[in-house]
Every structure is written in C-alpha cells, then in structure tokens.
Amino acid sequence: MPRATTRSEPEPRQSRPVQVAEAIKDWVVSEGLRPGDRLPSEPELMERFGRSKGTVREAMRVLEAQGLIKTRTGPGGGNFVHEVSARRAKGLLGNYFYFKDLSVRDIYQLRTALEPELAASLAGQLPETVLEQLAGIVSTYDAPATTLEEERDQHVNSLRFHAVLAQQSGNALLSFVIDFMVTMLADLTVIRELYALPNHELWSRGRDHQLRLIDALREGRSEDARAIMRSHMEGAWRMMADQETEIARRFMSV
C-alpha cells in the first residue's frame, strides 16, 4: 500500500558545476551583459566563484548546452554571452512536455484563453503586408483536400496562420507561448495522424473564421476580432478533440 504524504519530493541537489553555471547566469544579469559580450577568463571565473578549473570548465559546458554562451577559438576567442533562439527554446520546452502526454484539449484550453485577446489587440495594427501574408496562407487551402498528404499540409498551414499572428504581438511572452502551442499542436497533428480523418466541417469553418478575422483585423474591429477568434478556437477545440478520440479508438480496435 503506498504511503500517504502531503509533502512533495525534495529537489535533487545540484552538482557543483550546475551551481556555478547558475551563479554565472545571475552575475551576467546583475552586470547587465548583453548577447555578444565577452565573459571573464577562466582564471577570473575561478577566482570570482571560488571553484576549481575543472568545475568552472564543466559549468561553461552546461551553459553552452543551454545555448546561453558561445565559445570561439583562435585570436579574439573566448566565451561570449549568447541569446537563445526561439526555435531552440521551443525545442527545450518541448522536451519537458515529451512525457506529459499532452492532448488536443490541453492545448486548446490555453489557446482559447489567449488567442482571442491577441486578435483583439492586433485589430487595426497590422501592416497590409502581414494581412496579405495571412490571406496568402488561407489561399493554400481554398478547396478541400483530395489526398491525405494535402489534408496534412492544410492542417499545418492553417496553424501557420496563427503562428504569423503570434509573431506580430508586442508582448514577447505572449508571442512565444502562442507560437509554442501552435508548434506543439502541429507536431501532435502529424505524429498522431489527426489529419487521417478528413473533416469538411473543420476545413470550412476554420477557413471562414480566418477570412472574417482578416477583415476584422484590417478594419480595426477589435471586439469582432476577439469574438471571431474565440468562436474559431471553440469550434476547432471540439472538432480536433473528436478527431483525436476517434483516431485513438481506431488504433485500440486494431
């Protein structure tokens, strides 16, 4: 019988290199260093943090693996502060969720809360080039798919529409979170073959919502943009969740 407890398991003790790596990150922030700035030399780091050469070197390897420093060799070389790319950050965060068994419902619950507000904030703010880019994406699924490959590509392209919108946000955190969710949903769609059940209603409703949303964004109708995106998210949530359930049922019955 498992023992009852109300206490969470303690965090594992960090190794010395990891402790030094965290201390270096704190120091970089406190000193206001920016991407491209050179870090102190190895002897200076050893003296500053009171650790051996081996520990400092391992700490630098930890930071390099995290994408936070870049090492250059040769004349003018050394260790430099490096900005983690959004792609790398999404990959690292995706690794965290790898064994979390995320579902379509999990992702849409958050998308439904955030994307209508994003749409409302962008109404009347987007340049015509971006609006044309969005319309161009929608044009790639002007007609229902006739093959599974087309069905897959249409699903992925319809999600790219939302990734482009996310990139327009002036809120870096909001932009990253929405873009990450779109990436996760695209991966789930392909990996679990959620496109393998052609769904004309999902295509038709999704395309209609996106076209109406472009008009609302162009005309600066903030409340309409919010309502259209909310309706879009709620409908897609229901239909994609049904797709996921049906695919799982078919797999279990094989």
C-alpha positions in Angstrom: 0.0 0.0 0.0 1.5 3.4 -1.0 2.3 5.6 1.9 0.2 8.8 2.2 2.1 12.0 2.2 1.3 15.7 1.7 4.9 16.7 1.2 6.4 17.0 -2.3 9.6 15.2 -3.1 12.7 17.4 -2.5 14.5 18.7 -5.5 17.7 16.8 -6.2 20.8 18.6 -5.0 22.6 20.5 -7.8 26.1 19.5 -8.7 28.9 22.0 -8.2 29.2 22.8 -12.0 25.4 23.4 -12.2 25.6 25.7 -9.1 28.4 27.6 -10.7 26.5 27.8 -14.0 23.5 29.3 -12.2 25.8 31.8 -10.3 27.3 32.9 -13.7 23.8 33.5 -15.1 22.9 35.6 -12.1 26.1 37.5 -12.4 25.6 38.2 -16.2 22.1 39.6 -15.4 23.4 41.7 -12.5 26.2 43.1 -14.6 23.8 43.9 -17.5 25.8 41.9 -20.0 24.2 41.6 -23.5 24.5 38.9 -26.2 27.9 39.2 -27.7 29.6 40.5 -24.6 32.7 38.6 -23.5 32.7 36.7 -20.2 35.7 36.9 -17.9 38.6 34.5 -18.5 38.7 31.1 -16.9 41.2 32.1 -14.1 39.0 35.2 -13.3 35.9 32.9 -13.1 37.8 30.5 -10.8 38.7 33.4 -8.5 35.3 35.1 -8.6 33.3 31.9 -7.8 35.9 30.1 -5.7 35.9 26.9 -7.7 38.4 24.7 -9.4 39.4 24.8 -13.1 37.5 21.5 -13.7 34.3 22.8 -12.1 34.4 26.1 -14.0 35.0 24.3 -17.3 32.1 22.0 -16.7 29.9 24.9 -15.7 30.8 26.5 -19.1 29.8 23.3 -20.9 26.5 23.4 -19.1 25.8 27.0 -20.2 26.9 26.2 -23.7 24.5 23.2 -23.8 21.7 25.5 -22.7 22.6 27.9 -25.5 23.5 30.7 -23.2 27.1 31.1 -24.1 29.1 30.7 -27.3 32.7 29.6 -27.3 35.0 30.9 -30.0 38.6 29.7 -30.6 41.6 31.4 -32.1 42.6 35.0 -31.9 39.9 37.1 -30.2 38.3 33.9 -28.9 36.8 33.1 -25.6 33.3 32.7 -24.1 30.6 35.1 -25.1 27.0 35.7 -23.9 24.7 34.2 -26.4 20.9 34.7 -26.9 18.9 31.6 -27.1 16.8 31.4 -30.3 13.0 30.9 -30.1 13.5 27.7 -32.0 15.9 26.3 -29.5 13.8 27.5 -26.6 10.7 25.8 -28.0 12.8 22.6 -28.5 14.0 22.6 -24.9 10.5 23.3 -23.6 9.1 20.6 -25.9 11.5 18.1 -24.3 9.9 18.9 -20.9 6.4 18.0 -22.2 7.7 14.9 -24.1 6.4 12.5 -21.5 3.5 14.6 -20.3 1.0 13.1 -22.7 -0.4 16.4 -23.8 -3.8 16.3 -25.5 -5.5 18.5 -28.0 -7.9 19.6 -25.2 -4.9 20.7 -23.1 -3.6 22.9 -25.8 -6.9 24.4 -26.9 -7.8 25.2 -23.3 -4.9 27.6 -23.3 -5.3 28.8 -26.9 -8.9 29.7 -26.3 -7.9 31.9 -23.3 -5.1 33.7 -25.1 -5.7 34.0 -28.8 -8.9 36.0 -28.8 -7.1 38.6 -26.7 -4.2 38.6 -29.2 -6.6 39.1 -32.1 -8.3 42.0 -30.3 -5.0 43.7 -29.6 -3.9 43.4 -33.2 -7.1 44.9 -34.8 -6.2 47.9 -36.9 -2.5 47.5 -36.0 -1.2 45.2 -38.8 0.5 46.4 -41.9 -1.0 45.4 -45.2 2.0 43.2 -46.0 1.1 41.0 -43.0 -2.6 40.9 -43.8 -1.7 39.8 -47.4 0.6 37.1 -45.9 -2.3 35.8 -43.8 -4.6 35.8 -46.9 -1.9 34.0 -48.8 -1.8 31.3 -46.2 -5.6 30.8 -46.3 -5.4 30.6 -50.1 -3.3 27.4 -49.8 -6.5 25.7 -48.7 -9.1 27.3 -50.9 -10.6 23.9 -51.6 -11.0 20.7 -49.5 -8.1 18.3 -49.6 -8.3 15.4 -52.0 -5.5 13.3 -50.5 -4.2 12.6 -47.0 -1.0 14.4 -47.9 -3.0 17.5 -48.8 -5.1 17.1 -45.7 -1.9 17.1 -43.5 -0.5 20.1 -45.3 -3.7 22.0 -44.9 -3.8 21.4 -41.2 -0.2 22.5 -40.8 -0.7 25.6 -43.0 -3.9 26.6 -41.0 -1.8 26.5 -37.9 0.9 28.6 -39.6 -1.7 31.4 -39.9 -1.8 31.6 -36.1 2.0 31.5 -35.8 2.2 34.5 -38.1 -0.3 36.4 -35.9 1.6 35.5 -32.8 4.8 37.0 -34.2 3.0 40.4 -34.5 2.4 40.7 -30.8 4.4 43.4 -29.0 4.3 41.1 -25.9 7.3 38.7 -26.3 6.0 36.3 -23.7 2.5 36.1 -25.2 4.0 35.7 -28.7 6.3 32.9 -27.6 3.6 31.0 -25.7 1.1 31.1 -28.5 3.8 30.1 -31.1 4.9 27.3 -28.9 1.3 25.9 -28.6 0.9 26.2 -32.3 4.1 24.2 -32.8 3.0 21.6 -30.3 -0.4 21.2 -32.0 1.2 20.9 -35.4 3.5 18.1 -34.0 0.6 16.3 -32.4 -1.4 16.6 -35.7 1.4 14.9 -37.7 2.6 12.4 -35.1 -0.8 11.1 -34.1 -2.1 11.5 -37.7 -5.1 13.5 -36.7 -5.4 14.6 -40.3 -6.2 11.0 -41.3 -9.9 11.6 -40.8 -10.9 14.2 -43.5 -13.2 16.7 -41.9 -15.0 19.0 -44.3 -16.7 21.0 -41.5 -13.3 21.6 -39.8 -11.9 22.9 -43.1 -14.9 25.0 -44.0 -15.5 26.6 -40.5 -11.8 27.2 -40.0 -11.3 28.9 -43.4 -14.4 31.0 -42.9 -13.3 32.2 -39.5 -9.8 33.1 -40.7 -11.1 35.1 -43.7 -13.6 37.0 -41.4 -10.8 37.6 -38.9 -8.6 39.1 -41.6 -11.4 41.6 -42.5 -11.9 42.5 -38.8 -8.1 43.0 -38.3 -7.9 45.2 -41.4 -10.9 47.3 -40.4 -9.8 47.7 -36.8 -12.9 45.9 -35.3 -11.3 44.8 -32.1 -14.4 43.2 -30.5 -15.3 41.4 -33.7 -11.8 40.1 -33.9 -12.0 38.8 -30.4 -15.4 37.1 -31.0 -14.4 35.6 -34.3 -11.2 34.1 -32.8 -13.0 32.8 -29.8 -15.6 31.1 -32.0 -12.8 29.7 -34.1 -10.9 28.3 -31.1 -14.0 26.8 -29.5 -15.1 25.1 -32.7 -11.7 23.8 -33.6 -11.3 22.5 -30.0 -14.4 20.4 -30.2 -13.7 19.0 -33.7 -10.0 18.3 -33.1 -10.7 16.7 -29.8 -13.2 14.4 -31.6 -10.6 13.6 -34.2 -8.1 12.7 -31.5 -10.7 10.5 -29.7 -11.7 8.7 -32.9 -8.1 8.1 -34.0 -7.3 6.6 -30.6 -10.4 4.4 -30.8 -9.5 3.1 -34.2 -6.0 2.4 -33.0 -7.2 0.4 -29.9 -9.6 -1.6 -32.0 -6.9 -2.8 -34.5 
